[in-house]
Amino acid sequence: MERIEHRACFGGWQDVYRHESKVLGCTMNFAVYLPPQAEKERLPVLYWLSGLTCTEQNFITKAGAQRYAAEHGIILVAPDTSPRGDAVADAEGYDLGQGAGFYLNATQEPWARHYRMYDYIVEELPALIEANLPASAARAISGHSMGGHGALTIALKNPGRYRSVSAFSPIVAPTQVSWGEKAFTAYLGEDRASWKAWDATELVKSAPEKLPLLIDQGEGDEFLVNQLRPQLLQAAAEAAGHPLDLRLHPGYDHSYYFIASFIGEHVAHHARALRGA
Amino acid sequence: MERIEHRACFGGWQDVYRHESKVLGCTMNFAVYLPPQAEKERLPVLYWLSGLTCTEQNFITKAGAQRYAAEHGIILVAPDTSPRGDAVADAEGYDLGQGAGFYLNATQEPWARHYRMYDYIVEELPALIEANLPASAARAISGHSMGGHGALTIALKNPGRYRSVSAFSPIVAPTQVSWGEKAFTAYLGEDRASWKAWDATELVKSAPEKLPLLIDQGEGDEFLVNQLRPQLLQAAAEAAGHPLDLRLHPGYDHSYYFIASFIGEHVAHHARALRGA
């Protein structure tokens, strides 16, 4: 892996790396914030999954999370949202193809070769981070919108792998909303039964580990009614006895101004799980 | 003035307005952060002047200043960096024309008609803010790079008008560096004597009010040696007995990661001047 950005930030370093991903079969960028404590010890890692159209840049330039990571001594890792490059399949529109990987493993052509963001996030990227950076194996995961879907499904599918999970404005039931239906039809095919393995509202019904879910959602979010629908997850979690803290915030929209306003509370939440006894 | 963006942020509102500027003869955008306290009282205002190539968006999306403004009860106003539009003169390159107004009043063609950012920032914009928003007449000013030059020169030229001034990585001596020489030749003409009225290092020699100057500068800044040269201002301030706190920060570069890391201290500095007895 090659470091392509290196900028002092809150006493630590906001870096961006480029590497050849075997899982995705393409060159990928990911961002790493190393807080000042990383000079002396191995630190836990909070993975952040971004939403539709984003790259590794959105979170690191707009969320203001570095301040809190420096306070708590946590590494932040923000990957890109899909495989990239001229050799990678793409589509018209912002909600399919590059920038819209949906954190799953595609089974259909022309996507199956490269669109394996699930394996990338769960296996390849943490292995790379833990082998090459001062990172411990203590992991937490969070994300926004499509990335909130990614964080929730990845945590629910991997008991024991993450100490905590949270999301902002997540797509909680992709099998029931048009963003998910479009993407899953393309990546997974017409058989809707196969979609359930990538839907937090389905997964929570039988999750073997009751990892508490923290979700912040703005009530002024322009996608709330048609694409996000957190009440679907809330009902399923309640029925399954799965702990969920769904916090609704009047006025806030889908933007990074919402994330910036509450990311400090999420980092503190993860810090308690990652650094607590 | 028309509100074109309105987003909840740290309990307040990050807004963007559009208006017809009489001074500049064009349509302008400016950003306003109203902290939660603005619902109940008139608040002091910190004006932020951005650098080359920026619009009203850079500071509000990248600096993370809203958190501190909400803590201290201060309105943030971030204007654009030049007049804009098809009818406004422009030039090739990022350092002259649109995006590069240098916060002065141009005297030369084709710039003199629209390039009057000094009058806009000192007179028209505060009048608009104070007439239409819950803003008091207590003002502070800060900025970055070209905007740091703007903040310093505007404060030095207007004794009593600002309660405090600060800058990140400012151009302190535009008459002695290539960015300034190019812009001043175009906007002000070949007579270098006329340039001195727009150069902080010149102005500090005879400033009637000894308003303390707070400057943060990264030692890893790629423009430090050729364009910024804060030691020129430091020597002039020392000779004139003008208080200057120049803080050099190892490793930090010219980016918003630097601004984000220290903007909290600047907002607190201005809050002491704006809200103190």
Interface residues (C-beta under 8 A of the other chain):
Chain A: R7 A8 C9 F10 G11 Q14 T61 K62 G64 Q66 R67 G218 G220 H249 P250 G251 Y252 D253 S255 Y256 Y257 F258 A260 S261 G264
Chain B: R7 A8 C9 F10 G11 Q14 T61 K62 G64 Q66 R67 G218 G220 H249 P250 G251 Y252 D253 S255 Y256 Y257 F258 A260 S261 G264
